Amino acid sequence: MSLSKQLLIVDDDQEIRELLNEYLTRAGFEVLTAAEGNEMRRQLAQHSPDLIILDIMMPGDDGFTLCQQIRRDSQVPIIMLTAASDETDRVIGLELGADDYIAKPFSPRELQARIKALLRRAEFRQPEVKEKELPRRLRFAEWTLDTLSHQLTHEDGSKLDLSGSDFMLLAMFLQQPGAVLDRDTISDATRGRESLPMERGIDVQISRLRQKLGDNGKSPRIIKTIRGSGYMLIAEVFEDA
């Protein structure tokens, strides 16, 4: 694994930010820092870090809120920092989409080991969907997907840009119309790393995609829930020239 990975540290404690910045920079990482939520959002608007280290207790938006916001658009690995080894904080963080946690005070060496482990998983568990194998345009229901720009075009002419994870999810369905995809398959293909033992995360991701497509889970036209098995694309798919 290359060590030239970019990390974003979000913590209101300046001493911790400086300590981790110095330690992880010496370890070969490129380090970005933010003291609170607005600064984090500015960093994410300009950069695409490979991993985020996120403190829970911060003024303004806390770490749980920020984790939720990140997960709306990104599956970047997240390590949460907590001031105590409180099981409730750990469970909430994991349910909201965090990949790991570490309690303060912590050893920078242990944190570095956890960072490397998460980055290895992201590097070696590659998504199954390969963009180069996809046709340029795929048409289904009232939508056309441009697989190069990751943009959806509605039949009324309106356009919608997909996040990376939403594109991977939709592309996987479009490659296998009529096939039942279980949660493990979806998790492996869209996250590209070890999934959390929280099936609810996949359901939320499907729900978000349905909402963008204007699909109703109770009366689906595009993605149908197969109870006890997973999900299936029920719309016909056509390749556009």
C-alpha positions as CSV (number, residue, x, y, z in Angstrom):
1,M,0.0,0.0,0.0
2,S,1.3,3.4,-0.9
3,L,1.7,5.8,2.1
4,S,1.0,8.8,0.0
5,K,-2.6,8.8,1.1
6,Q,-4.5,11.9,2.1
7,L,-6.1,12.1,5.6
8,L,-8.5,14.6,7.0
9,I,-8.4,15.2,10.8
10,V,-11.5,16.9,12.3
11,D,-11.0,17.8,16.0
12,D,-11.5,21.0,17.9
13,D,-8.5,20.3,20.1
14,Q,-5.6,22.2,18.5
15,E,-3.0,20.1,20.4
16,I,-4.4,16.9,19.1
17,R,-4.6,18.3,15.5
18,E,-1.0,19.4,15.7
19,L,0.2,16.1,17.3
20,L,-1.5,13.9,14.7
21,N,-0.5,16.2,11.8
22,E,3.2,16.0,12.8
23,Y,3.1,12.2,13.5
24,L,1.1,11.2,10.4
25,T,3.1,13.5,8.1
26,R,6.3,11.9,9.3
27,A,4.7,8.5,8.6
28,G,4.3,9.5,5.0
29,F,0.7,10.7,4.8
30,E,-0.6,14.0,3.4
31,V,-2.6,15.5,6.2
32,L,-5.4,18.0,6.2
33,T,-7.0,19.4,9.3
34,A,-10.3,21.1,10.4
35,A,-11.4,22.4,13.8
36,E,-15.1,22.1,13.3
37,G,-17.9,21.2,10.8
38,N,-17.8,24.2,8.5
39,E,-14.1,23.9,8.1
40,M,-14.5,20.2,7.4
41,R,-17.0,20.9,4.7
42,R,-14.7,23.5,3.1
43,Q,-11.9,20.9,3.0
44,L,-14.2,18.3,1.5
45,A,-15.3,20.8,-1.2
46,Q,-11.6,21.1,-2.3
47,H,-10.2,17.7,-1.5
48,S,-11.1,14.0,-1.6
49,P,-9.3,12.5,1.4
50,D,-8.7,8.7,1.5
51,L,-9.7,8.6,5.2
52,I,-11.3,10.9,7.8
53,I,-10.5,11.0,11.5
54,L,-13.5,12.5,13.2
55,D,-13.8,13.6,16.8
56,I,-17.2,13.0,18.4
57,M,-17.4,15.9,21.0
58,M,-17.0,19.2,19.2
59,P,-18.8,22.6,19.4
60,G,-21.6,23.1,16.8
61,D,-22.1,20.0,14.7
62,D,-20.8,17.0,16.7
63,G,-19.1,14.0,15.1
64,F,-22.2,12.0,14.8
65,T,-23.9,14.7,12.8
66,L,-20.8,15.2,10.6
67,C,-20.6,11.4,10.0
68,Q,-24.1,11.4,8.8
69,Q,-23.5,14.3,6.4
70,I,-20.4,12.6,5.0
71,R,-22.2,9.3,4.4
72,R,-24.9,11.0,2.3
73,D,-22.4,11.4,-0.5
74,S,-19.3,9.4,0.3
75,Q,-18.1,6.0,1.5
76,V,-14.7,7.3,2.6
77,P,-13.4,5.3,5.6
78,I,-14.1,7.1,8.9
79,I,-12.4,6.6,12.3
80,M,-14.2,8.2,15.2
81,L,-12.4,9.6,18.2
82,T,-14.2,9.4,21.5
83,A,-13.3,10.8,24.9
84,A,-14.2,7.6,26.7
85,S,-14.6,3.9,25.9
86,D,-18.4,4.4,26.0
87,E,-20.2,1.5,24.3
88,T,-23.2,3.7,23.4
89,D,-20.9,6.2,21.5
90,R,-19.3,3.3,19.7
91,V,-22.6,1.7,18.6
92,I,-24.1,5.0,17.5
93,G,-21.0,5.8,15.5
94,L,-20.9,2.4,13.7
95,E,-24.7,2.6,13.0
96,L,-24.2,6.0,11.4
97,G,-21.5,4.7,9.1
98,A,-18.2,4.9,10.9
99,D,-15.7,2.1,10.2
100,D,-13.7,2.2,13.4
101,Y,-13.3,4.1,16.6
102,I,-10.5,4.8,19.1
103,A,-10.8,6.1,22.6
104,K,-8.8,9.1,24.0
105,P,-6.2,9.1,25.2
106,F,-4.8,7.0,22.4
107,S,-1.5,5.9,21.1
108,P,-0.6,7.6,17.7
109,R,1.1,4.4,16.8
110,E,-2.2,2.4,17.3
111,L,-4.1,5.0,15.3
112,Q,-1.6,4.7,12.5
113,A,-2.1,0.9,12.5
114,R,-5.8,1.3,12.3
115,I,-5.5,3.8,9.5
116,K,-3.3,1.4,7.5
117,A,-5.7,-1.5,8.1
118,L,-8.7,0.5,6.8
119,L,-6.8,1.7,3.8
120,R,-5.6,-1.8,2.9
121,R,-9.2,-3.0,2.9
122,A,-10.2,-0.1,0.7
123,E,-7.3,-0.9,-1.7
124,F,-7.7,-4.7,-2.0
125,R,-11.4,-5.2,-1.8
126,Q,-12.1,-3.6,-5.2
127,P,-15.6,-2.9,-6.4
128,E,-17.0,-5.5,-8.9
129,V,-18.5,-2.9,-11.2
130,K,-16.0,-2.0,-13.9
131,E,-16.8,1.3,-15.7
132,K,-14.8,0.3,-18.8
133,E,-17.1,-2.7,-19.3
134,L,-20.2,-0.5,-19.2
135,P,-21.9,0.9,-22.4
136,R,-21.6,4.7,-22.6
137,R,-25.4,5.2,-22.0
138,L,-28.0,2.9,-20.4
139,R,-31.7,3.7,-20.5
140,F,-34.2,2.4,-18.0
141,A,-37.7,3.6,-16.9
142,E,-37.7,7.4,-17.6
143,W,-33.9,7.8,-17.0
144,T,-30.7,7.6,-19.1
145,L,-27.4,7.0,-17.3
146,D,-24.2,8.4,-18.8
147,T,-21.6,6.0,-17.4
148,L,-18.7,8.3,-18.0
149,S,-20.0,11.5,-16.4
150,H,-22.1,9.6,-13.8
151,Q,-25.0,11.8,-14.7
152,L,-28.6,10.8,-15.0
153,T,-30.9,12.5,-17.5
154,H,-34.7,12.3,-17.0
155,E,-37.0,12.1,-20.0
156,D,-38.1,15.7,-19.2
157,G,-34.6,16.9,-19.7
158,S,-33.6,17.5,-16.1
159,K,-30.2,16.2,-15.0
160,L,-28.9,14.6,-11.8
161,D,-25.2,14.1,-10.8
162,L,-24.7,10.9,-8.8
163,S,-22.2,10.5,-6.0
164,G,-19.6,7.7,-6.5
165,S,-21.3,5.2,-4.2
166,D,-24.8,5.9,-5.8
167,F,-23.3,5.4,-9.3
168,M,-21.7,2.1,-8.3
169,L,-24.9,0.9,-6.8
170,L,-27.1,1.9,-9.8
171,A,-24.5,0.6,-12.3
172,M,-24.4,-2.8,-10.6
173,F,-28.2,-3.1,-10.8
174,L,-28.2,-2.0,-14.5
175,Q,-25.6,-4.7,-15.3
176,Q,-27.8,-7.4,-13.8
177,P,-31.5,-6.6,-14.4
178,G,-33.8,-9.2,-13.0
179,A,-31.1,-10.7,-10.7
180,V,-31.6,-10.7,-6.9
181,L,-28.6,-8.9,-5.3
182,D,-28.1,-9.6,-1.6
183,R,-26.8,-7.1,0.9
184,D,-23.3,-8.6,1.1
185,T,-22.9,-8.3,-2.7
186,I,-24.2,-4.7,-2.7
187,S,-21.9,-3.8,0.2
188,D,-18.8,-5.3,-1.4
189,A,-19.5,-3.6,-4.8
190,T,-20.4,-0.2,-3.5
191,R,-18.1,0.3,-0.5
192,G,-15.0,-1.5,-1.8
193,R,-14.0,-2.5,1.7
194,E,-15.2,-4.5,4.7
195,S,-18.8,-3.8,5.4
196,L,-20.1,-3.0,8.8
197,P,-22.3,-5.6,10.5
198,M,-25.2,-3.2,10.1
199,E,-27.6,-4.3,7.3
200,R,-29.5,-1.1,7.9
201,G,-26.7,0.9,6.1
202,I,-27.5,-0.9,2.8
203,D,-31.2,-0.3,3.2
204,V,-30.6,3.4,3.7
205,Q,-28.4,3.5,0.6
206,I,-31.1,1.8,-1.5
207,S,-33.7,4.2,-0.1
208,R,-31.6,7.2,-1.0
209,L,-31.2,5.9,-4.6
210,R,-34.9,5.2,-4.9
211,Q,-35.6,8.7,-3.8
212,K,-33.4,10.2,-6.4
213,L,-35.0,8.0,-9.1
214,G,-38.5,8.9,-7.9
215,D,-39.2,5.3,-7.1
216,N,-41.5,4.2,-4.3
217,G,-40.4,1.2,-2.3
218,K,-44.0,0.2,-1.5
219,S,-45.0,0.3,-5.2
220,P,-41.7,0.0,-7.0
221,R,-41.2,0.5,-10.7
222,I,-37.4,0.3,-10.7
223,I,-35.9,-1.4,-7.7
224,K,-38.0,-4.1,-5.8
225,T,-37.3,-5.4,-2.3
226,I,-37.1,-9.2,-2.3
227,R,-38.0,-10.0,1.3
228,G,-35.3,-12.0,3.1
229,S,-33.1,-12.0,0.0
230,G,-32.1,-8.5,-1.2
231,Y,-33.1,-6.3,-4.0
232,M,-33.8,-6.6,-7.8
233,L,-33.9,-4.2,-10.7
234,I,-37.3,-4.8,-12.3
235,A,-37.1,-2.1,-15.0
236,E,-36.1,-3.0,-18.5
237,V,-32.6,-1.8,-19.5
238,F,-31.6,-0.7,-23.0
239,E,-28.3,0.4,-24.4
240,D,-28.4,3.7,-26.1
241,A,-26.0,4.5,-29.0
